[in-house]
Amino acid sequence: MADIQLDTLEGRMTIMKSATEGLGIALFDHLAPGLKEAVEGMTGLISSMTQWLAIPTSIKLEDETEKVNNLSTAIQMSEVGSENRNRLVLELNSIHPDLLKGLSDEEIAQGKLTEKLKEYNSQQSLKIALVKADEETLKLAEKKAEVDVKIADSTMAVTDAMIDLSTSMGHTLDPQKSMAENYEILLNTRDEWIEGMSREQKWSDAGEKAITDSAEARMRLITAYKTGTPHVESYVDLLVKQEEVAGKLATAEEIQARKREI
């Protein structure tokens, strides 16, 4: 019966599908070791590139400068025409080909390479200083952006607590007043509101709920606005930090602009 069922177009397609799947499995088993090595090699390459890109440009320039100076010194101390000297020349040319460009062995011996090296070091020092200024400015800009985001979140937390506290007392916030002014007004208003309640109001279910709600909102407001928590900075502290970072950023940008004018 099975032979009869397979002796149709659909049956032939089933046989071909099974054969194809078998070929695919066999090919994968054959190629898997090589593919695994290729994937691992590519993963290692990507990891190395990521680590290299993470290194600040100023450090790369400093490493390059040190390497160029070491190679230049080694070339001047090596024997003319030796295999070691040729290797050093090739390595230096791969990093900074202009340094040896047009210099003969005689001119190198006469100190021409030293003269060009001094000029190179002067240019590198300026370049490194400019790059460091850029990096410092970027770090401060990123830090300021981070603080700005935290202030936005903190502002929402303070505003929500203010609304909850004012609602619990039947009080209305004044949009014309600053955050600091509304903060002081709300805390004073709550004290006056409780003092103005009669004993019956305080002991009633509605009164007890209003007092409890206002106490919880008051605590959230004080925490969000002034004291903060071990994991979340307060609104006031963030404002101080924002001003400090903004000042440093402005100074860095000014220094950066002056260096570029030199």
C-alpha positions as CSV (number, residue, x, y, z in Angstrom):
1,M,0.0,0.0,0.0
2,A,2.8,2.4,0.9
3,D,4.5,1.7,-2.5
4,I,1.3,2.5,-4.3
5,Q,0.8,5.8,-2.4
6,L,4.3,7.0,-3.2
7,D,3.9,6.1,-6.9
8,T,2.1,9.4,-7.6
9,L,3.3,13.0,-8.2
10,E,2.6,13.8,-4.5
11,G,4.5,10.7,-3.5
12,R,7.4,11.5,-5.7
13,M,7.5,15.0,-4.2
14,T,7.6,13.5,-0.7
15,I,10.6,11.3,-1.7
16,M,12.4,14.3,-3.2
17,K,11.8,16.4,-0.1
18,S,13.1,13.6,2.1
19,A,16.2,13.3,-0.1
20,T,16.8,17.0,-0.1
21,E,16.5,17.2,3.7
22,G,18.9,14.3,4.0
23,L,21.4,16.1,1.7
24,G,21.0,19.3,3.7
25,I,21.7,17.5,7.0
26,A,24.8,15.8,5.5
27,L,26.1,19.0,4.1
28,F,25.6,20.8,7.4
29,D,27.4,18.0,9.3
30,H,30.2,18.3,6.8
31,L,30.5,22.1,6.9
32,A,29.6,22.6,10.6
33,P,33.1,22.5,12.0
34,G,34.4,25.0,9.5
35,L,31.4,27.2,9.9
36,K,31.8,27.2,13.7
37,E,35.4,28.2,13.4
38,A,34.5,31.0,11.0
39,V,31.7,32.3,13.3
40,E,34.0,32.2,16.3
41,G,36.8,34.0,14.3
42,M,34.4,36.7,13.2
43,T,33.0,37.1,16.7
44,G,36.6,37.6,18.0
45,L,37.3,40.1,15.3
46,I,34.2,42.1,16.1
47,S,35.0,42.0,19.8
48,S,38.6,43.3,19.1
49,M,37.3,46.1,16.9
50,T,34.7,47.1,19.5
51,Q,37.4,47.3,22.2
52,W,39.7,49.3,19.9
53,L,36.9,51.7,19.0
54,A,36.2,52.2,22.7
55,I,39.7,53.6,23.3
56,P,39.7,57.4,23.3
57,T,41.3,59.0,20.2
58,S,43.8,61.0,22.4
59,I,45.2,57.7,23.8
60,K,45.6,56.3,20.3
61,L,47.4,59.4,19.3
62,E,49.7,59.3,22.3
63,D,50.5,55.6,21.6
64,E,51.2,56.4,18.0
65,T,53.5,59.3,19.0
66,E,55.4,57.0,21.4
67,K,55.8,54.3,18.8
68,V,57.0,56.8,16.1
69,N,59.6,58.2,18.5
70,N,60.8,54.7,19.5
71,L,61.1,53.5,15.9
72,S,62.9,56.7,14.9
73,T,65.5,56.3,17.7
74,A,65.9,52.6,16.8
75,I,66.5,53.4,13.1
76,Q,69.2,55.9,14.0
77,M,70.9,53.4,16.2
78,S,70.7,50.5,13.7
79,E,73.3,49.5,11.1
80,V,72.7,50.9,7.6
81,G,71.5,48.2,5.2
82,S,70.8,45.7,7.9
83,E,67.7,43.5,7.9
84,N,66.7,45.0,11.3
85,R,66.9,48.6,10.0
86,N,64.9,47.7,6.9
87,R,62.2,46.2,9.1
88,L,62.1,49.3,11.3
89,V,61.9,51.6,8.3
90,L,58.9,49.6,6.9
91,E,57.2,49.7,10.2
92,L,57.7,53.5,10.6
93,N,56.5,54.1,7.1
94,S,53.3,52.1,7.8
95,I,52.5,54.5,10.7
96,H,53.9,57.9,9.4
97,P,55.4,57.7,5.9
98,D,56.1,61.4,5.7
99,L,58.8,61.3,8.4
100,L,61.4,59.4,6.4
101,K,60.2,60.8,3.0
102,G,63.1,62.1,1.0
103,L,65.7,61.3,3.7
104,S,68.8,59.4,2.7
105,D,70.8,57.2,5.2
106,E,73.5,60.0,5.2
107,E,70.9,62.6,6.1
108,I,69.5,60.4,8.9
109,A,73.0,60.0,10.3
110,Q,73.4,63.8,10.1
111,G,70.4,64.3,12.4
112,K,67.8,65.3,9.8
113,L,65.4,62.7,11.1
114,T,65.7,64.2,14.6
115,E,64.8,67.6,13.2
116,K,61.7,66.2,11.5
117,L,60.8,64.3,14.6
118,K,60.8,67.5,16.7
119,E,58.4,69.0,14.2
120,Y,56.2,65.9,14.3
121,N,56.1,65.9,18.1
122,S,55.1,69.6,18.1
123,Q,52.2,68.9,15.7
124,Q,51.1,65.8,17.6
125,S,51.1,67.6,20.9
126,L,48.8,70.3,19.5
127,K,46.6,67.6,17.9
128,I,46.4,65.6,21.1
129,A,45.5,68.7,23.1
130,L,42.7,69.5,20.7
131,V,41.4,66.0,20.7
132,K,41.4,65.9,24.5
133,A,39.5,69.1,24.6
134,D,36.9,67.6,22.2
135,E,36.7,64.4,24.4
136,E,36.3,66.4,27.6
137,T,33.6,68.6,26.0
138,L,31.8,65.5,24.7
139,K,31.9,63.9,28.2
140,L,30.5,67.0,29.8
141,A,27.8,67.4,27.1
142,E,26.7,63.7,27.7
143,K,26.8,64.3,31.5
144,K,24.6,67.4,31.1
145,A,22.2,65.5,28.9
146,E,22.0,62.8,31.5
147,V,21.3,65.3,34.3
148,D,18.7,67.1,32.1
149,V,16.8,63.8,31.7
150,K,16.9,63.1,35.4
151,I,15.6,66.7,36.1
152,A,12.7,66.1,33.7
153,D,11.8,62.8,35.6
154,S,12.3,64.5,38.9
155,T,10.1,67.5,37.9
156,M,7.3,65.0,37.0
157,A,7.6,63.2,40.4
158,V,7.5,66.5,42.3
159,T,4.6,67.8,40.3
160,D,2.6,64.6,40.9
161,A,3.3,64.8,44.6
162,M,2.2,68.5,44.7
163,I,-1.0,67.7,42.9
164,D,-1.8,64.8,45.3
165,L,-1.1,66.9,48.3
166,S,-3.1,69.9,47.1
167,T,-6.0,67.7,46.1
168,S,-6.1,66.0,49.5
169,M,-6.5,69.4,51.1
170,G,-8.8,70.9,48.5
171,H,-6.0,73.4,47.7
172,T,-5.1,74.8,44.2
173,L,-1.6,75.2,42.9
174,D,-0.6,78.6,41.6
175,P,0.9,78.1,38.1
176,Q,2.4,81.5,38.3
177,K,4.7,80.6,41.2
178,S,7.9,78.7,41.0
179,M,8.4,75.1,42.1
180,A,10.2,76.3,45.2
181,E,7.4,78.7,46.1
182,N,4.7,76.1,45.6
183,Y,6.7,73.7,47.7
184,E,6.8,76.0,50.7
185,I,3.2,77.1,50.3
186,L,2.0,73.5,50.3
187,L,3.9,72.5,53.4
188,N,2.7,75.5,55.3
189,T,-0.9,75.1,54.0
190,R,-1.0,71.5,55.2
191,D,0.0,72.5,58.8
192,E,-2.6,75.3,58.8
193,W,-5.2,73.0,57.3
194,I,-4.8,70.4,60.0
195,E,-4.8,73.0,62.7
196,G,-8.0,74.4,61.3
197,M,-9.8,71.1,61.4
198,S,-12.2,70.4,64.3
199,R,-11.9,67.3,66.4
200,E,-15.0,65.8,64.8
201,Q,-13.5,66.4,61.3
202,K,-10.2,64.8,62.3
203,W,-11.9,61.7,63.8
204,S,-14.4,61.2,61.0
205,D,-13.7,58.6,58.3
206,A,-13.3,61.2,55.6
207,G,-11.1,63.4,57.8
208,E,-8.8,60.5,58.7
209,K,-8.5,59.5,55.0
210,A,-7.7,63.1,54.0
211,I,-5.1,63.4,56.7
212,T,-3.5,60.1,55.8
213,D,-3.5,60.9,52.1
214,S,-2.0,64.3,52.7
215,A,0.7,62.8,54.9
216,E,1.7,60.3,52.3
217,A,1.7,63.0,49.6
218,R,3.7,65.3,51.8
219,M,6.4,62.6,52.4
220,R,6.6,61.9,48.6
221,L,6.9,65.6,47.9
222,I,9.7,66.1,50.5
223,T,11.5,63.1,49.2
224,A,11.2,64.0,45.5
225,Y,11.9,67.7,46.0
226,K,14.5,67.9,48.8
227,T,15.8,64.8,50.4
228,G,15.9,62.2,47.6
229,T,16.7,58.5,48.2
230,P,19.8,56.4,48.2
231,H,19.1,55.6,44.5
232,V,17.3,58.7,43.3
233,E,18.7,62.3,43.6
234,S,16.3,65.0,44.7
235,Y,15.1,67.8,42.5
236,V,17.1,70.4,44.4
237,D,20.4,68.3,44.2
238,L,19.8,67.8,40.5
239,L,19.4,71.5,39.9
240,V,22.8,72.1,41.7
241,K,24.4,69.4,39.6
242,Q,22.9,70.8,36.4
243,E,24.3,74.3,37.1
244,E,27.7,72.8,37.9
245,V,27.9,70.7,34.8
246,A,26.6,73.5,32.6
247,G,29.4,75.8,34.0
248,K,32.1,73.2,33.3
249,L,30.8,72.6,29.8
250,A,30.8,76.3,29.0
251,T,34.4,76.6,30.2
252,A,35.4,73.6,28.2
253,E,33.8,74.9,25.0
254,E,35.5,78.3,25.5
255,I,38.9,76.6,26.0
256,Q,38.3,74.5,23.0
257,A,37.5,77.5,20.8
258,R,40.6,79.3,22.0
259,K,42.8,76.3,21.2
260,R,41.4,76.1,17.7
261,E,42.3,79.8,17.2
262,I,46.0,79.1,17.9
